[in-house]
Amino acid sequence: MSFQIKDAYAKVYRVEDKGNYCAGSLNTYRKDKQKDEYINSWWNCKFVGKAKSVAEGLQDKTKVKIVSAIVENKSYEKDGQKRNWLEVVVFDMEVDGQAQTDGFYPVRDNEEDSLPF
């Protein structure tokens, strides 16, 4: 199972060049309407294609707009036990030039019901 991500926002952390791709972490927020608070999520990810060249020059806490990415449910079996994890692969992103390095993104009226990805 997988789904695509388009036009989402995140902060990038711990980017490391792995040759054909960069590995790192994404930090996203979404609003919980029932509690009227933000929920923080961390995602391990790979940056490939255009996103790799952007990621190579980023510092921690840089806010980006994810233009294109995919989240997949991966699994394998080892020693008779099945292991599952989510894999986020970012294909294209751009630095959000208007964002500050800390704080939340404002939630727009048409995005309140959507997930950050």
PALOKE-896675 format. One record per atom (N, C-alpha, C): residue number from 0; residue in one letter; atom name; x, y, z. Coordinates in pm, whole numbers, plus 50000, padded with zeros to 5 digits. Example, Ala and Ser with C-alpha at 12.3 -4.5 7.8 and 13.67 -1.06 7.14 Angstrom:
<0, "A", "N", <51319, 49431, 50780>>
<0, "A", "CA", <51230, 49550, 50780>>
<0, "A", "C", <51320, 49670, 50780>>
<1, "S", "N", <51285, 49775, 50708>>
<1, "S", "CA", <51367, 49894, 50714>>
<1, "S", "C", <51290, 50003, 50787>>
This chain:
<0, "M", "N", <50084, 49882, 50000>>
<0, "M", "CA", <50000, 50000, 50000>>
<0, "M", "C", <50089, 50124, 50000>>
<1, "S", "N", <50052, 50223, 49921>>
<1, "S", "CA", <50129, 50347, 49917>>
<1, "S", "C", <50036, 50463, 49882>>
<2, "F", "N", <50081, 50583, 49912>>
<2, "F", "CA", <50008, 50700, 49868>>
<2, "F", "C", <50105, 50813, 49836>>
<3, "Q", "N", <50059, 50903, 49750>>
<3, "Q", "CA", <50143, 51012, 49704>>
<3, "Q", "C", <50126, 51136, 49791>>
<4, "I", "N", <50232, 51214, 49797>>
<4, "I", "CA", <50232, 51340, 49870>>
<4, "I", "C", <50259, 51451, 49769>>
<5, "K", "N", <50179, 51555, 49774>>
<5, "K", "CA", <50200, 51670, 49686>>
<5, "K", "C", <50173, 51798, 49765>>
<6, "D", "N", <50260, 51895, 49747>>
<6, "D", "CA", <50244, 52027, 49806>>
<6, "D", "C", <50221, 52023, 49957>>
<7, "A", "N", <50310, 51956, 50029>>
<7, "A", "CA", <50307, 51949, 50174>>
<7, "A", "C", <50429, 52022, 50230>>
<8, "Y", "N", <50423, 52059, 50356>>
<8, "Y", "CA", <50531, 52133, 50419>>
<8, "Y", "C", <50592, 52053, 50534>>
<9, "A", "N", <50723, 52070, 50555>>
<9, "A", "CA", <50794, 51997, 50660>>
<9, "A", "C", <50924, 52070, 50692>>
<10, "K", "N", <50983, 52033, 50806>>
<10, "K", "CA", <51119, 52076, 50838>>
<10, "K", "C", <51210, 51956, 50814>>
<11, "V", "N", <51331, 51983, 50766>>
<11, "V", "CA", <51427, 51878, 50734>>
<11, "V", "C", <51537, 51875, 50841>>
<12, "Y", "N", <51576, 51754, 50880>>
<12, "Y", "CA", <51680, 51734, 50982>>
<12, "Y", "C", <51776, 51623, 50938>>
<13, "R", "N", <51899, 51630, 50985>>
<13, "R", "CA", <52001, 51524, 50976>>
<13, "R", "C", <52017, 51465, 50835>>
<14, "V", "N", <52039, 51550, 50738>>
<14, "V", "CA", <52059, 51503, 50601>>
<14, "V", "C", <52200, 51445, 50587>>
<15, "E", "N", <52208, 51325, 50529>>
<15, "E", "CA", <52335, 51257, 50511>>
<15, "E", "C", <52341, 51200, 50369>>
<16, "D", "N", <52447, 51231, 50297>>
<16, "D", "CA", <52465, 51183, 50160>>
<16, "D", "C", <52501, 51034, 50162>>
<17, "K", "N", <52423, 50953, 50091>>
<17, "K", "CA", <52446, 50809, 50083>>
<17, "K", "C", <52486, 50764, 49942>>
<18, "G", "N", <52530, 50857, 49860>>
<18, "G", "CA", <52569, 50822, 49723>>
<18, "G", "C", <52458, 50854, 49624>>
<19, "N", "N", <52373, 50755, 49595>>
<19, "N", "CA", <52264, 50775, 49500>>
<19, "N", "C", <52146, 50851, 49559>>
<20, "Y", "N", <52141, 50865, 49690>>
<20, "Y", "CA", <52033, 50935, 49758>>
<20, "Y", "C", <52085, 50998, 49886>>
<21, "C", "N", <52005, 51082, 49947>>
<21, "C", "CA", <52035, 51136, 50080>>
<21, "C", "C", <51933, 51079, 50178>>
<22, "A", "N", <51976, 51049, 50298>>
<22, "A", "CA", <51887, 51004, 50404>>
<22, "A", "C", <51870, 51119, 50503>>
<23, "G", "N", <51755, 51126, 50566>>
<23, "G", "CA", <51731, 51231, 50664>>
<23, "G", "C", <51599, 51210, 50733>>
<24, "S", "N", <51554, 51313, 50803>>
<24, "S", "CA", <51427, 51310, 50874>>
<24, "S", "C", <51343, 51431, 50837>>
<25, "L", "N", <51213, 51410, 50838>>
<25, "L", "CA", <51118, 51518, 50817>>
<25, "L", "C", <51034, 51533, 50943>>
<26, "N", "N", <51002, 51656, 50977>>
<26, "N", "CA", <50917, 51686, 51091>>
<26, "N", "C", <50794, 51758, 51038>>
<27, "T", "N", <50675, 51705, 51068>>
<27, "T", "CA", <50550, 51765, 51022>>
<27, "T", "C", <50456, 51787, 51140>>
<28, "Y", "N", <50356, 51871, 51119>>
<28, "Y", "CA", <50254, 51899, 51219>>
<28, "Y", "C", <50117, 51888, 51155>>
<29, "R", "N", <50021, 51847, 51235>>
<29, "R", "CA", <49882, 51854, 51192>>
<29, "R", "C", <49799, 51896, 51312>>
<30, "K", "N", <49688, 51958, 51284>>
<30, "K", "CA", <49604, 52009, 51391>>
<30, "K", "C", <49500, 51906, 51431>>
<31, "D", "N", <49490, 51879, 51560>>
<31, "D", "CA", <49385, 51793, 51615>>
<31, "D", "C", <49270, 51886, 51654>>
<32, "K", "N", <49162, 51884, 51577>>
<32, "K", "CA", <49051, 51977, 51600>>
<32, "K", "C", <48982, 51953, 51734>>
<33, "Q", "N", <48977, 51827, 51778>>
<33, "Q", "CA", <48908, 51797, 51904>>
<33, "Q", "C", <48980, 51855, 52024>>
<34, "K", "N", <49111, 51852, 52022>>
<34, "K", "CA", <49190, 51904, 52135>>
<34, "K", "C", <49242, 52045, 52110>>
<35, "D", "N", <49224, 52095, 51987>>
<35, "D", "CA", <49272, 52226, 51946>>
<35, "D", "C", <49421, 52242, 51974>>
<36, "E", "N", <49497, 52142, 51933>>
<36, "E", "CA", <49642, 52146, 51947>>
<36, "E", "C", <49706, 52079, 51826>>
<37, "Y", "N", <49836, 52100, 51811>>
<37, "Y", "CA", <49909, 52042, 51699>>
<37, "Y", "C", <49975, 51911, 51740>>
<38, "I", "N", <49974, 51815, 51649>>
<38, "I", "CA", <50040, 51686, 51671>>
<38, "I", "C", <50166, 51683, 51586>>
<39, "N", "N", <50277, 51653, 51648>>
<39, "N", "CA", <50409, 51652, 51586>>
<39, "N", "C", <50441, 51510, 51538>>
<40, "S", "N", <50488, 51496, 51415>>
<40, "S", "CA", <50526, 51364, 51362>>
<40, "S", "C", <50666, 51370, 51302>>
<41, "W", "N", <50743, 51262, 51320>>
<41, "W", "CA", <50877, 51248, 51262>>
<41, "W", "C", <50875, 51135, 51161>>
<42, "W", "N", <50941, 51158, 51047>>
<42, "W", "CA", <50943, 51061, 50938>>
<42, "W", "C", <51087, 51042, 50891>>
<43, "N", "N", <51138, 50920, 50893>>
<43, "N", "CA", <51266, 50891, 50829>>
<43, "N", "C", <51240, 50887, 50679>>
<44, "C", "N", <51329, 50942, 50600>>
<44, "C", "CA", <51302, 50949, 50457>>
<44, "C", "C", <51429, 50941, 50374>>
<45, "K", "N", <51405, 50920, 50244>>
<45, "K", "CA", <51511, 50924, 50144>>
<45, "K", "C", <51479, 51039, 50049>>
<46, "F", "N", <51583, 51112, 50010>>
<46, "F", "CA", <51569, 51219, 49911>>
<46, "F", "C", <51637, 51171, 49784>>
<47, "V", "N", <51562, 51163, 49674>>
<47, "V", "CA", <51615, 51115, 49546>>
<47, "V", "C", <51583, 51217, 49438>>
<48, "G", "N", <51646, 51201, 49322>>
<48, "G", "CA", <51618, 51288, 49208>>
<48, "G", "C", <51647, 51434, 49239>>
<49, "K", "N", <51552, 51522, 49204>>
<49, "K", "CA", <51569, 51665, 49229>>
<49, "K", "C", <51581, 51694, 49378>>
<50, "A", "N", <51510, 51619, 49461>>
<50, "A", "CA", <51513, 51642, 49606>>
<50, "A", "C", <51651, 51617, 49665>>
<51, "K", "N", <51728, 51526, 49605>>
<51, "K", "CA", <51862, 51498, 49656>>
<51, "K", "C", <51951, 51621, 49642>>
<52, "S", "N", <51946, 51686, 49527>>
<52, "S", "CA", <52031, 51804, 49507>>
<52, "S", "C", <51990, 51919, 49599>>
<53, "V", "N", <51862, 51931, 49630>>
<53, "V", "CA", <51816, 52034, 49725>>
<53, "V", "C", <51860, 51997, 49866>>
<54, "A", "N", <51843, 51871, 49904>>
<54, "A", "CA", <51873, 51826, 50041>>
<54, "A", "C", <52020, 51839, 50076>>
<55, "E", "N", <52108, 51822, 49979>>
<55, "E", "CA", <52252, 51826, 50005>>
<55, "E", "C", <52297, 51958, 50068>>
<56, "G", "N", <52229, 52066, 50040>>
<56, "G", "CA", <52271, 52196, 50092>>
<56, "G", "C", <52191, 52246, 50211>>
<57, "L", "N", <52104, 52163, 50268>>
<57, "L", "CA", <52016, 52210, 50375>>
<57, "L", "C", <52077, 52195, 50514>>
<58, "Q", "N", <52044, 52290, 50601>>
<58, "Q", "CA", <52080, 52282, 50741>>
<58, "Q", "C", <51959, 52229, 50818>>
<59, "D", "N", <51981, 52179, 50939>>
<59, "D", "CA", <51871, 52135, 51024>>
<59, "D", "C", <51769, 52246, 51042>>
<60, "K", "N", <51645, 52210, 51050>>
<60, "K", "CA", <51530, 52298, 51073>>
<60, "K", "C", <51492, 52383, 50951>>
<61, "T", "N", <51548, 52351, 50834>>
<61, "T", "CA", <51508, 52424, 50713>>
<61, "T", "C", <51368, 52378, 50673>>
<62, "K", "N", <51280, 52473, 50648>>
<62, "K", "CA", <51144, 52439, 50606>>
<62, "K", "C", <51141, 52424, 50454>>
<63, "V", "N", <51073, 52318, 50411>>
<63, "V", "CA", <51064, 52289, 50268>>
<63, "V", "C", <50920, 52263, 50228>>
<64, "K", "N", <50895, 52281, 50100>>
<64, "K", "CA", <50768, 52241, 50041>>
<64, "K", "C", <50796, 52114, 49962>>
<65, "I", "N", <50729, 52008, 49998>>
<65, "I", "CA", <50745, 51881, 49927>>
<65, "I", "C", <50653, 51885, 49805>>
<66, "V", "N", <50714, 51887, 49688>>
<66, "V", "CA", <50639, 51894, 49563>>
<66, "V", "C", <50587, 51757, 49525>>
<67, "S", "N", <50671, 51653, 49544>>
<67, "S", "CA", <50633, 51518, 49507>>
<67, "S", "C", <50705, 51417, 49595>>
<68, "A", "N", <50628, 51324, 49652>>
<68, "A", "CA", <50685, 51218, 49736>>
<68, "A", "C", <50586, 51103, 49742>>
<69, "I", "N", <50631, 50994, 49801>>
<69, "I", "CA", <50546, 50877, 49819>>
<69, "I", "C", <50574, 50815, 49956>>
<70, "V", "N", <50470, 50762, 50018>>
<70, "V", "CA", <50483, 50688, 50143>>
<70, "V", "C", <50439, 50546, 50114>>
<71, "E", "N", <50526, 50451, 50148>>
<71, "E", "CA", <50495, 50310, 50122>>
<71, "E", "C", <50506, 50231, 50251>>
<72, "N", "N", <50420, 50130, 50263>>
<72, "N", "CA", <50428, 50036, 50373>>
<72, "N", "C", <50518, 49921, 50328>>
<73, "K", "N", <50635, 49908, 50387>>
<73, "K", "CA", <50732, 49806, 50349>>
<73, "K", "C", <50732, 49694, 50453>>
<74, "S", "N", <50770, 49575, 50411>>
<74, "S", "CA", <50781, 49464, 50505>>
<74, "S", "C", <50881, 49361, 50454>>
<75, "Y", "N", <50936, 49285, 50546>>
<75, "Y", "CA", <51019, 49171, 50513>>
<75, "Y", "C", <51012, 49071, 50628>>
<76, "E", "N", <51053, 48950, 50602>>
<76, "E", "CA", <51049, 48846, 50704>>
<76, "E", "C", <51191, 48807, 50740>>
<77, "K", "N", <51218, 48803, 50870>>
<77, "K", "CA", <51350, 48766, 50919>>
<77, "K", "C", <51332, 48674, 51039>>
<78, "D", "N", <51397, 48561, 51034>>
<78, "D", "CA", <51389, 48462, 51143>>
<78, "D", "C", <51244, 48427, 51177>>
<79, "G", "N", <51161, 48416, 51073>>
<79, "G", "CA", <51022, 48378, 51094>>
<79, "G", "C", <50932, 48490, 51144>>
<80, "Q", "N", <50985, 48610, 51163>>
<80, "Q", "CA", <50905, 48722, 51209>>
<80, "Q", "C", <50893, 48828, 51100>>
<81, "K", "N", <50772, 48872, 51079>>
<81, "K", "CA", <50749, 48975, 50979>>
<81, "K", "C", <50773, 49113, 51041>>
<82, "R", "N", <50848, 49195, 50969>>
<82, "R", "CA", <50879, 49331, 51014>>
<82, "R", "C", <50816, 49431, 50917>>
<83, "N", "N", <50757, 49534, 50970>>
<83, "N", "CA", <50692, 49638, 50889>>
<83, "N", "C", <50746, 49775, 50925>>
<84, "W", "N", <50750, 49864, 50825>>
<84, "W", "CA", <50787, 50003, 50849>>
<84, "W", "C", <50735, 50088, 50734>>
<85, "L", "N", <50728, 50217, 50759>>
<85, "L", "CA", <50691, 50312, 50654>>
<85, "L", "C", <50816, 50368, 50592>>
<86, "E", "N", <50815, 50382, 50461>>
<86, "E", "CA", <50926, 50444, 50390>>
<86, "E", "C", <50873, 50566, 50315>>
<87, "V", "N", <50933, 50682, 50344>>
<87, "V", "CA", <50898, 50806, 50275>>
<87, "V", "C", <51010, 50836, 50176>>
<88, "V", "N", <50976, 50851, 50049>>
<88, "V", "CA", <51073, 50885, 49946>>
<88, "V", "C", <51030, 51017, 49882>>
<89, "V", "N", <51116, 51119, 49894>>
<89, "V", "CA", <51087, 51252, 49840>>
<89, "V", "C", <51158, 51264, 49705>>
<90, "F", "N", <51080, 51294, 49600>>
<90, "F", "CA", <51134, 51306, 49465>>
<90, "F", "C", <51168, 51451, 49428>>
<91, "D", "N", <51086, 51545, 49474>>
<91, "D", "CA", <51108, 51685, 49441>>
<91, "D", "C", <51061, 51771, 49558>>
<92, "M", "N", <51141, 51873, 49591>>
<92, "M", "CA", <51105, 51967, 49697>>
<92, "M", "C", <51175, 52099, 49672>>
<93, "E", "N", <51127, 52201, 49739>>
<93, "E", "CA", <51190, 52333, 49727>>
<93, "E", "C", <51194, 52398, 49865>>
<94, "V", "N", <51295, 52479, 49886>>
<94, "V", "CA", <51308, 52549, 50013>>
<94, "V", "C", <51197, 52654, 50020>>
<95, "D", "N", <51131, 52660, 50134>>
<95, "D", "CA", <51024, 52758, 50154>>
<95, "D", "C", <51087, 52889, 50195>>
<96, "G", "N", <51111, 52977, 50100>>
<96, "G", "CA", <51183, 53101, 50122>>
<96, "G", "C", <51114, 53199, 50215>>
<97, "Q", "N", <50983, 53188, 50232>>
<97, "Q", "CA", <50911, 53281, 50318>>
<97, "Q", "C", <50900, 53231, 50461>>
<98, "A", "N", <50937, 53107, 50486>>
<98, "A", "CA", <50921, 53049, 50620>>
<98, "A", "C", <51036, 53089, 50711>>
<99, "Q", "N", <51007, 53094, 50839>>
<99, "Q", "CA", <51110, 53116, 50939>>
<99, "Q", "C", <51161, 52980, 50982>>
<100, "T", "N", <51271, 52977, 51058>>
<100, "T", "CA", <51329, 52848, 51095>>
<100, "T", "C", <51265, 52785, 51217>>
<101, "D", "N", <51174, 52853, 51286>>
<101, "D", "CA", <51104, 52789, 51396>>
<101, "D", "C", <50958, 52834, 51397>>
<102, "G", "N", <50877, 52760, 51468>>
<102, "G", "CA", <50733, 52788, 51473>>
<102, "G", "C", <50658, 52698, 51377>>
<103, "F", "N", <50527, 52715, 51375>>
<103, "F", "CA", <50439, 52631, 51294>>
<103, "F", "C", <50403, 52702, 51164>>
<104, "Y", "N", <50365, 52622, 51066>>
<104, "Y", "CA", <50305, 52678, 50947>>
<104, "Y", "C", <50162, 52714, 50981>>
<105, "P", "N", <50112, 52823, 50929>>
<105, "P", "CA", <49971, 52854, 50953>>
<105, "P", "C", <49883, 52751, 50883>>
<106, "V", "N", <49775, 52713, 50947>>
<106, "V", "CA", <49681, 52620, 50886>>
<106, "V", "C", <49582, 52701, 50805>>
<107, "R", "N", <49573, 52672, 50678>>
<107, "R", "CA", <49479, 52743, 50592>>
<107, "R", "C", <49343, 52678, 50604>>
<108, "D", "N", <49237, 52754, 50585>>
<108, "D", "CA", <49101, 52703, 50601>>
<108, "D", "C", <49075, 52578, 50520>>
<109, "N", "N", <49122, 52571, 50396>>
<109, "N", "CA", <49095, 52456, 50311>>
<109, "N", "C", <49184, 52337, 50343>>
<110, "E", "N", <49279, 52349, 50435>>
<110, "E", "CA", <49369, 52238, 50467>>
<110, "E", "C", <49345, 52179, 50605>>
<111, "E", "N", <49250, 52231, 50682>>
<111, "E", "CA", <49233, 52187, 50819>>
<111, "E", "C", <49203, 52039, 50831>>
<112, "D", "N", <49128, 51983, 50735>>
<112, "D", "CA", <49092, 51843, 50743>>
<112, "D", "C", <49195, 51749, 50684>>
<113, "S", "N", <49296, 51802, 50619>>
<113, "S", "CA", <49393, 51717, 50552>>
<113, "S", "C", <49512, 51688, 50641>>
<114, "L", "N", <49579, 51578, 50613>>
<114, "L", "CA", <49702, 51544, 50684>>
<114, "L", "C", <49815, 51631, 50631>>
<115, "P", "N", <49923, 51643, 50707>>
<115, "P", "CA", <50032, 51728, 50661>>
<115, "P", "C", <50101, 51676, 50537>>
<116, "F", "N", <50087, 51549, 50510>>
<116, "F", "CA", <50142, 51489, 50391>>
<116, "F", "C", <50032, 51466, 50292>>
